[in-house]
């Protein structure tokens, strides 16, 4: 075949692609497995690399399985459904170790505790775009790297309630009973996987918000709260209490429409228990605290908890949750970097759960000057985790503080991999650091 290449996949890399080398190029091919022999068609060529797609599998990997979802490979949501769950976890562990070594210079040869999730039915939150074909409107996910919507009728990673919600919304849109141009829907199921909060964005409201809400509630069961957005006028309308309830162990959380909560409903309790597995003390910091997922249980182990987050909706939830739990928690609405610039106390424990961008090397340096005894760093990106760990472990220099200020050096005490997103390349890592003498 013209314009094709035969390659052997050497390994999987973060992002989901298989890596190969041929014709003087580094080659990236999605939906492959290590060791596979393939014929690929190049889709994008650059001077030193090629991105291609497999058009024939000459020698499949023993790790390969039949995908559960009929949309796999077209929909951009999943990357690994063609790989057995055990092999997914092996690949993720290898990628984590390699990323720590390559970016952070951290050769961690110790154990990585694996926290496995059921492979499907785990997501309690989903976001669907709208595909338009004339008068027809249907929900789906964006294809990888595009703005094209892949219409989906099933999504095996969703919880049962969200799967039912998807079917109910598809029927509503197909019936023509939904007034106006719906652009996007986000659905969030509560801790019992029964009740829903919906964020529904319209290009513009074609009817009063109460009528739009009535149409949605008539089609979708157990909608607890609705947040409607008119994009043209940048106008929000809330119909309902504005939140749903989540549960983790003995702790109950109010979670508003624009607040974050852990997405994997099966690992919430395990995650909480593992992060809080250290010793009690006088003071704990919960940075990027969100609605107080860690703050509330920390308040049972520490005399005082200071929780910091920049999201105003989450901060309001945290304060309401702390008050309801009678928790000794001080909530600070502030960027973490600004908070660390001014904080002068020495906590026993700091819990970090930053977004994908990580803590950042300058903030890591400031935290090392504060010198807590223990740091529990929960990361959703191994690259930014590696960069920040290098600061704590003493392998990176920053300009945040003059050399005269003493910074603590830390050692890795534990490392955990939580498979919060099976069937995808995403890796959630918990690293417990302890200050060296």
C-alpha positions in Angstrom: 0.0 0.0 0.0 1.4 3.5 -0.8 2.0 5.9 2.0 1.9 3.2 4.7 4.5 2.1 7.3 5.0 -1.1 9.2 5.9 -0.4 12.9 6.4 -2.1 16.2 4.9 -0.4 19.2 7.6 -0.1 21.8 5.6 1.2 24.7 2.5 3.3 25.6 3.1 6.9 26.7 1.1 9.4 28.7 -1.7 10.6 26.6 -2.8 7.2 25.4 -0.6 6.7 22.2 1.7 3.9 21.4 5.2 4.9 20.6 7.3 3.5 17.7 10.2 4.5 15.5 10.5 4.1 11.7 11.7 5.9 8.6 13.8 8.2 10.8 10.7 9.4 12.7 9.2 9.0 16.1 5.7 7.7 15.5 2.6 8.0 17.7 -0.4 5.7 17.1 -3.5 5.6 19.3 -5.5 2.5 20.3 -2.5 0.2 20.3 -0.6 -1.9 22.9 3.1 -2.5 23.6 4.7 -5.1 21.3 2.2 -5.0 18.5 3.2 -5.1 14.9 1.1 -2.8 12.8 0.6 -1.3 9.4 -0.2 2.4 9.9 -1.4 5.2 7.7 0.3 8.6 8.5 -2.2 11.3 9.2 0.1 14.1 10.2 3.8 14.4 9.3 6.4 16.8 10.8 10.2 16.9 10.4 10.8 14.4 13.2 7.5 12.8 14.0 4.5 11.2 12.5 1.0 10.7 13.9 -0.8 7.8 12.3 -3.7 5.4 12.7 -3.5 1.6 12.6 -5.1 0.1 9.5 -4.0 -3.5 10.1 -2.8 -5.3 13.2 -0.2 -7.8 12.0 0.6 -9.2 15.4 -1.7 -8.3 18.2 -0.7 -8.0 21.8 -1.9 -10.6 24.4 -3.1 -7.6 26.3 -5.7 -6.8 23.6 -9.4 -7.4 24.4 -12.7 -6.6 22.6 -13.9 -3.1 23.6 -17.1 -2.9 25.6 -18.4 0.3 23.9 -19.5 0.4 20.3 -18.3 4.0 20.0 -14.8 3.3 21.2 -12.1 4.6 18.8 -14.4 7.3 17.5 -15.6 9.0 20.6 -12.7 10.8 22.3 -13.6 9.8 25.9 -11.8 6.5 26.3 -8.3 5.4 25.2 -7.7 1.9 26.6 -10.9 -0.1 26.2 -8.9 -2.4 23.8 -6.6 -3.3 26.7 -7.4 -5.6 29.6 -7.8 -3.8 33.0 -4.9 -5.6 34.5 -2.7 -4.5 31.6 -4.0 -0.9 31.8 -2.8 -0.8 35.4 0.6 -2.2 34.5 1.0 0.3 31.7 0.0 3.2 34.0 2.5 2.1 36.7 5.3 2.0 34.1 4.3 5.4 32.7 4.2 6.9 36.2 7.7 5.6 37.1 9.1 6.7 33.7 7.6 10.2 33.9 9.0 10.7 37.5 12.4 9.7 36.3 12.4 11.7 33.0 10.9 15.0 34.2 11.8 15.0 37.9 14.9 12.9 38.0 13.2 10.7 40.6 14.1 7.1 40.4 11.4 5.6 42.6 12.0 1.8 42.9 9.8 1.4 45.9 6.3 -0.1 45.7 3.4 1.7 44.1 0.1 0.6 45.8 -2.6 0.0 43.2 -6.2 1.0 44.1 -8.3 -0.6 41.4 -11.8 0.5 40.4 -14.5 -1.5 38.7 -13.8 -1.0 35.0 -17.3 0.4 34.1 -20.2 2.2 35.7 -17.9 4.4 37.8 -18.5 8.0 36.7 -20.9 10.1 38.7 -20.5 13.2 36.4 -20.7 13.6 32.6 -20.7 16.4 30.0 -22.4 16.0 26.7 -22.2 18.3 23.6 -25.1 18.6 21.1 -24.8 17.4 17.5 -27.1 19.2 15.1 -28.3 17.7 11.8 -30.9 20.0 10.4 -33.7 20.0 12.9 -32.4 16.9 14.6 -30.4 17.3 17.9 -28.6 14.5 19.8 -26.0 14.3 22.6 -22.5 13.0 22.4 -18.8 13.5 23.1 -16.2 15.4 21.1 -14.0 13.2 18.9 -10.4 13.3 20.1 -8.7 16.5 19.1 -11.7 17.9 17.2 -14.9 19.9 17.6 -16.9 17.2 15.9 -19.5 15.6 18.1 -19.7 11.8 18.1 -23.3 10.9 19.0 -23.5 8.2 21.7 -26.5 6.1 22.7 -24.6 4.2 25.4 -21.6 5.0 27.5 -20.4 2.1 29.7 -18.3 4.2 32.1 -21.3 6.1 33.3 -23.1 5.2 36.5 -26.6 3.6 36.0 -28.4 6.8 36.8 -26.3 8.8 34.4 -26.8 6.2 31.7 -30.5 6.5 32.2 -30.2 10.3 32.2 -28.4 10.1 28.8 -31.2 8.0 27.3 -33.9 10.3 28.8 -32.2 13.4 27.4 -31.7 11.8 23.9 -35.5 11.0 23.8 -36.3 14.5 24.9 -34.2 16.1 22.2 -35.4 13.6 19.5 -39.1 14.3 20.4 -38.7 18.0 19.7 -40.4 18.9 23.0 -37.3 20.8 24.2 -37.7 24.5 23.3 -34.6 26.4 22.1 -31.2 25.4 21.0 -29.5 23.3 23.6 -25.7 23.5 23.3 -24.4 21.4 26.2 -25.6 19.4 29.2 -23.7 18.4 32.3 -25.2 15.9 34.6 -24.0 15.0 38.2 -25.5 12.1 40.2 -25.7 12.2 44.0 -24.0 9.8 46.4 -26.8 7.2 46.1 -26.8 7.4 42.3 -30.5 8.5 42.4 -30.9 12.2 42.2 -29.4 14.6 39.6 -28.1 18.1 39.2 -28.1 19.3 35.6 -26.3 22.3 34.0 -28.0 23.0 30.7 -26.5 25.6 28.3 -28.7 27.1 25.6 -27.6 29.4 22.8 -30.5 31.5 24.0 -33.6 30.9 26.0 -36.5 30.3 23.6 -39.0 30.2 26.4 -39.2 31.3 30.1 -36.8 29.4 32.3 -39.7 27.8 34.2 -41.0 26.3 30.9 -37.6 25.0 30.0 -37.2 23.4 33.4 -40.7 21.9 33.2 -39.8 20.3 29.8 -36.6 18.8 31.3 -38.2 17.6 34.5 -41.0 15.9 32.5 -38.5 13.8 30.6 -35.7 13.2 33.2 -36.4 11.6 36.5 -35.3 12.8 39.9 -33.8 16.1 38.9 -32.9 17.7 42.2 -31.6 21.0 40.9 -31.3 22.8 37.5 -28.9 25.5 36.4 -29.8 27.0 33.0 -27.5 29.2 31.0 -28.5 31.6 28.2 -25.1 32.1 26.4 -26.3 35.0 24.3 -27.2 37.1 27.3 -24.7 35.4 29.7 -27.6 34.8 32.1 -27.9 32.0 34.6 -31.2 30.8 36.1 -31.3 28.4 39.1 -34.3 26.3 39.6 -33.9 24.1 42.7 -31.7 24.2 45.8 -28.5 24.7 43.8 -26.7 21.6 45.0 -26.9 17.8 45.5 -25.5 15.7 48.3 -22.5 13.4 48.2 -21.4 10.9 50.8 -17.9 9.6 51.7 -17.7 7.3 54.8 -19.4 9.2 57.6 -19.1 12.5 55.9 -21.9 14.3 54.0 -21.1 17.1 51.5 -23.2 19.7 49.8 -21.9 20.1 46.2 -23.1 23.0 44.1 -23.5 23.1 40.3 -20.1 24.7 39.7 -18.2 22.9 42.4 -15.8 19.9 41.9 -16.2 16.5 43.6 -14.4 13.2 42.9 -15.8 11.6 39.8 -15.2 7.9 40.6 -18.1 6.8 42.9 -16.4 3.5 43.8 -13.1 4.8 45.1 -14.2 7.9 47.1 -14.0 6.1 50.5 -10.7 4.4 49.8 -9.2 7.7 48.6 -10.3 9.5 51.7 -9.0 6.8 54.0 -5.6 6.6 52.3 -4.9 10.3 52.1 -5.8 10.7 55.8 -3.8 7.7 56.9 -1.1 9.7 58.8 -0.9 10.7 62.4 -3.2 13.3 64.1 -1.8 16.7 65.1 -2.5 20.3 66.0 -2.8 21.9 62.6 -3.5 20.7 59.0 -3.7 22.6 55.8 -6.0 21.5 53.0 -4.9 23.3 49.8 -7.2 23.3 46.8 -9.8 22.2 49.3 -12.9 22.3 47.1 -16.1 21.6 49.0 -14.1 20.2 51.9 -13.7 16.5 50.8 -10.6 16.2 52.9 -11.2 19.1 55.3 -14.2 17.6 57.1 -12.4 14.3 58.1 -9.2 16.2 58.8 -11.1 18.2 61.4 -11.7 15.0 63.4 -7.9 14.3 63.6 -6.5 17.8 64.0 -7.2 20.5 66.5 -7.4 23.0 63.7 -7.8 22.8 59.9 -7.2 25.7 57.4 -8.8 25.0 54.0 -7.9 27.1 51.0 -9.5 27.3 47.6 -10.0 30.0 44.9 -13.3 28.7 43.6 -16.0 30.8 45.2 -18.8 28.3 44.7 -16.7 25.5 46.3 -15.7 27.8 49.2 -19.4 28.5 49.9 -20.0 24.8 49.9 -17.0 24.1 52.2 -18.2 26.7 54.7 -21.8 25.2 54.7 -20.4 21.6 55.0 -18.1 22.6 57.9 -20.9 24.3 59.7 -23.2 21.4 59.3 -20.5 19.0 60.5 -19.5 21.3 63.3 -16.0 21.0 62.1 -13.2 23.2 63.4 -12.3 24.4 59.9 -11.2 27.9 58.8 -12.0 28.4 55.2 -9.9 30.9 53.2 -11.0 32.0 49.7 -7.7 32.7 48.1 -5.3 31.5 45.4 -3.0 29.0 47.1 0.1 30.8 46.0 -1.1 34.1 47.6 -2.0 32.2 50.8 1.5 30.5 51.0 3.2 33.9 50.6 1.6 35.1 53.9 1.3 31.9 56.0 3.8 31.7 58.9 2.7 28.7 61.0 4.2 25.2 60.8 1.5 22.6 60.1 1.8 18.9 61.0 0.2 17.9 57.7 -0.5 19.6 54.3 -2.9 17.9 51.9 -2.5 19.0 48.2 -5.1 18.2 45.5 -4.3 20.7 42.8 -5.7 20.8 39.2 -3.7 19.5 36.3 -1.3 22.4 36.4 0.0 21.2 39.8 1.2 23.2 42.7 4.0 24.9 40.8 7.7 25.0 41.7 7.6 28.5 43.3 4.7 27.5 45.6 6.4 24.2 46.3 9.5 26.1 47.4 7.4 28.3 49.7 5.8 25.2 51.2 9.2 23.7 51.8 10.1 26.9 53.7 7.0 26.5 55.8 8.3 22.9 56.4 5.3 20.8 57.4 6.1 17.5 58.9 4.1 15.6 56.3 2.7 16.4 52.8 0.1 14.3 51.1 0.2 15.2 47.4 -2.7 14.0 45.2 -2.0 14.6 41.6 -3.9 14.0 38.3 -0.9 14.7 36.1 2.4 12.7 36.5 4.4 15.4 34.6 3.5 18.3 36.9 3.8 15.9 39.9 7.3 15.0 38.9 8.2 18.7 38.5 6.9 19.6 42.0 8.3 16.5 43.7 11.8 17.5 42.4 11.5 20.7 44.5 10.5 18.8 47.7 13.1 16.2 47.2 15.8 18.8 46.8 16.5 18.3 43.1 15.2 21.6 41.7 16.1 25.2 42.2 13.6 28.1 42.1 13.8 31.8 42.7 11.0 32.0 45.2 13.2 32.6 48.3 16.8 33.8 48.9 19.3 31.1 49.7 19.4 32.4 53.4 16.0 30.9 54.0 16.1 27.3 55.0 14.0 24.9 53.1 13.0 21.5 54.3 13.9 18.4 52.3 11.5 15.5 52.0 11.6 11.8 51.3 8.9 9.7 49.7 7.3 7.5 52.3 4.5 6.0 50.2 3.2 6.1 46.6 -0.3 5.1 45.5 -1.9 4.9 42.1 -5.7 5.3 42.2 -7.3 4.2 39.0 -10.1 6.8 39.1 -10.5 6.7 35.3 -10.4 3.2 34.0 -10.4 2.9 30.2 -8.5 6.2 29.9 -4.8 7.2 30.1 -5.5 9.4 33.2 -3.4 8.6 36.3 -4.2 9.7 39.8 -1.2 9.5 42.1 -0.9 10.0 45.9 2.6 10.6 47.2 3.1 10.9 50.9 6.2 12.9 51.8 7.9 13.2 55.2 10.3 15.8 56.2 13.9 14.7 56.7 15.7 15.6 60.0 
